[in-house]
Amino acid sequence: MNKNGLQTFFSSRFILNISLFLFILTGLSLGAPGVANAEVDEFKLNNAINRAGLQRMLTQRMLKSYCQLGQDQFYIEPDKKLEDALTRYEQGLEFLKEFEVVEGVKGSLNSINIIWPDYKTMILAPAVKGNVDDLVKKNEKLLALSHQIVLDLEKLSGKELGKVVNISGRQRMLSQRIELFYLLRDWGFTDEFYAEKLAGSRQAFADGLKYLNNYEGNTEEVIALLNKADKSFKLFSHSLDTTGNAFLVSLTVRQLLKFMNDATNLYSKM
């Protein structure tokens, strides 16, 4: 390597090292400027896991609202909920750009941005049963990519509380996912794929509650919310075994979403 090459190499290494130092000093861009307090960094990171986790829920809510529109269930204003979920999902994509420096996040966001335009066009079009299979496939990809971002942020945290925020936030998504696949069954999608997704979501929600109830850091307020979620889930679970209970399922899922959203927000502030 010639002299100029060596100068370029060491200059690049110096810039890289300084960049990494500044990155760590500012708490991975999560804290206030100049703040290097580990507790502040963890607090900000847990909030980021919470917000990234919300993206998972919004993917399911968008498609759920589409199915409600397709089945003329206008009593719960699915058109407004769809627009709100879509707007919040796009806001979440902007928020997550701040965390592109975290390994894996940028790649997931790039993949989402490839899928998103076509998905957005389809889901804002009049709800047609014939488009559901394609929408479900795209939705599953969006969910998987959104979930991977949460996992990457959780890995960065390296703390049990980061995992708890992830699991609690995942419960929000599962509440919407249970209702989504219940509605799809009511709409005539009864093959094995759809049946397995409904059954798997129910089991995952029950497992998530068990995990959270065993967390030793639960406050009295969190315990009360988990108890409410557990009771609601057990009371309405049998309604999922038969068709024609969309209204009851919707009411209960709304409660579950609120309980788990409140719990996740409390976890993220610990």
N, C-alpha and C positions, 0 to 999 in steps of 0.2 A: 504494500500500500504506500503511495507517495505521500509527501508532506501535506499537500492540500487535502488528500483523502483522510489522513489522520486528523487534521484540524476539523474537517466536516464531521467525522465520526464522534470525536470527543465533544464537539459543540452540540451535536444532537443528543448525546448521552447526558450532557449537563442540563440541557433544556428539559429533557425527559425527567431527570431526577428532581429538578426544581418544581416541575409540574406536579409530580407525585407528592412531593413534600407539601405544596400548597393545597393539594387535594385532600390529603390526610388532615392537615391543620384545620381546614374548614369543615371537618366532619363529613367528608364525602359529599360536599355541597348540600348537606342536610341542615346544618346549623346556621346561626347568624354569622355575618362576616367577622372573622377574627376569633370565633369561639371554638375552643378545642376541648370542651367539657364532654366526657364520655357519656354522662347521663343525658345531656341535651341531645347528643347525637342519637342515642338509642330511642329517645322520645320521638324525635323527628322521623327516624327510620320506621318505628312502629306505626306512626301516622301514615307513612308512605305505603306500608304493607296494607293498612286498612283501606286506603284509597285505591290502590291497585286491585285489591280484592273486590272492591265494589264493581269494578269493570266486569268481573265474572257474572255477578248478579244481573247486571244490565243486559248482557247478551241474552240471558234467559228471559228477561222481562220483555225485551223487544219482540222476540218471537212468540211469546205467550200472548201479548197484546194483539199481534197479527192473527193468531188463531181465534181469539175472542171476536175480532172483527169479522173473520170468515164465518163464524157461527152466530153472528148477529147478537152478541151479548153486550149490547150497548149500555146496560144499566150500570156498568162500572167504568164507563168512559175510556175504553181501551185506546181510542184515537189519541186522546190527550196523554195517556200514559206512555204510548209508543213514542210520541214526539218528545216527551220529557226524557225518557230513557235514552233515546238517540242523542239528544243534545248533551246529556250528562256523560254519555260514553265518549263523545268527541271532546268534551272538556277534559275528561280523564286522559285521553291520548296526549293532549297538550301538556297536562300536568306531568305526565310520565317522561316527557322529553328531558326533563331536568335530571333524570336518572339513567340516561343513555350510557353514561360512563360505567355503570355497573355491568359486569360481564353478562352477556346474554340478552340484556334488556333491549339494546338497540336492534339486534337481529329480530327479536319478537315484534317490536314496533314496526319495523320495515315490512315484515310478513303481513301484519294486520293491515297496514296501509295499502298493500296490494289487493287484499280481499275486500276491504271496506267499501270502495266506491260502488262496485257491482252489488254487494249485499245491501247497501243503503238504498239503491235504486229499486231493488226487488221488494224490500220490506215496506217501502213507502207507496208502492203500487197497490191497487185494489187487491184485497185478500182473496186469493184463488187457491182452491184445494190442490190443483195440479202443480202449483209451484212449491208446495210444502217440502217435498223430498229434497229438492235442490237447496232450499233455504236451510233445512235442518243440517245438511252436510256442511254448508258454509258456516252455520252457527256453531257447529261442533269444533270447527277449526278456530274460530274466534275465541271460543271458550278455552280451548287447549292453550292457545298462545297467551291469552290473558292470565291464565293460571300459571303458566311458566314464568311470567314476569313476577308474580307473587312469590314463587319458589326461589327465584334468583335474589329477590330482596330479603327473603327469610334467611337464605344461606349467608348473605352478607351480615345479617344481624348476629347469627350464631348463638342466639339466646333462646331459652325455652319460651319466654314471653312472645318473641317474634313468631314462633310456631303457633302459640295460643291465639294470637291475633289473626293469623292465617286461617286456622281451623274455625274460629268463631265467624270470621267473615265468609268462609265457605258455606256455613249454614244458611246465610242469606241467599246465596246462589241456589243451594239445594231446595230451599222453600219454593223458589220460582220454578225450578226445574221439575219438581214433583207436579206442580200445577200444569206446567207446559205439557208434560207427557200424559197427564190425565186428560187434558183437553184434546190432545192428538188422538188418544184412544176413542174418546167420544166422537171425534170427527171421522172415525173409520180407519185409523191407522193402527191395525191390530197385529201386524206381523211380529216375529220374534225380536227384531231389533228394537222396536218401540216398547215392547213389553219388558225387555231386559233393562232399558234405560229407566223406566218407571220404577221397577223393583230395585234396581241398583241405587237410585236416588233416595228411595225410602230407607234402605239399609244404611247408606252413608250418613243420612241425617241422624238416625238413631245412634250410630257409632260416634258421630261428632258430639252429640249431647253427652254420651258416656265419658268421652275423653275430657271434655270441658268440666264436667262435674267432678272429675278426679284431680283437677288442677289445684294444687295446694295454695296458690296465691289468690284464690277467689275472695272478693270482698262480699259483705252481706248483701250489697245492692246487686252484684252480679249473680250471686246464688239465688236471689229472689227472681231475677229474670229467667235464669235457667230452669227454675222450678215451673214457672209459668209456661215456658216453651215446651217443657216435657209434658205437662198436663194437656196442653192444646194439641200436641202431636198425637198423644195416645187417644184422645177423645175423637179426633177426626180420621185417624188412620184407617178405621174400618170403612169409612166413606169412599176410600180409594178403590175398594174392591168391587164396587158396582158403578154402572154408568148413570148419568142423569143427575149427579150431585154437584155440578159445576158451581152453583151459587154458594153452597155450603163450603166447598173446598176453597173457593176464592176468599170467603170471609175468614176462614181459619188461617190460610196462608198469609193473609194480610197481618194477622196477629203474630204469627211466627216471624215474619220479616221484621216487624217492629221490635219484638223482644230480642232477636239476635242482632239487629242493627244497634240497639242501645247497648247490648252487652259488648259488642265489638268496639264501639266507641269508648266504653269504659276501659276495656283492656288496653286499647292503644294509648290511653292517657296515664297508665300506671308507671 
